Amino acid sequence: MNVTAEADCLFCRIVAGELPADVVETTERVVAFRDIDPQAPVHVLVVPKEHHGDVSVLAAADPTLLAEVVEVADTVAHDLADGQYRFIFNSGPRAGQSVFHVHGHVVAGTQLGWSPA
């Protein structure tokens, strides 16, 4: 499996600059951009630039990169909200993953309830 990029992957195309995104934070290995269908006042996707299918795959392949993803999420939450946030990874289609390039959702900016359904 090629972990650098997948030609048909939406997020790989965003990382490559082929598709537009409202980027709010970037590092050498991670990019964060606003979700196109926000579920809260702050809803940002934090994406490693390398292609990994889900968070478990990333954790096994490159735990340092996963730690950087978490660090970027924390920076985004502090820059765009009050530092209080939920960081969500969906793994698999039944869990709600629709783009199979690992990404975490930073959700913040309002009082969050709990609804896993």
Secondary structure, DSSP 8 states (H G I E B T S, - for coil): --SS--TT-HHHHHHTTSS---EEEE-SSEEEEE-SS-SSSEEEEEEESS--SSHHHHHHH-HHHHHHHHHHHHHHHHHHSSS-EEEEE--SGGGT--SSS--EEEEESS-------
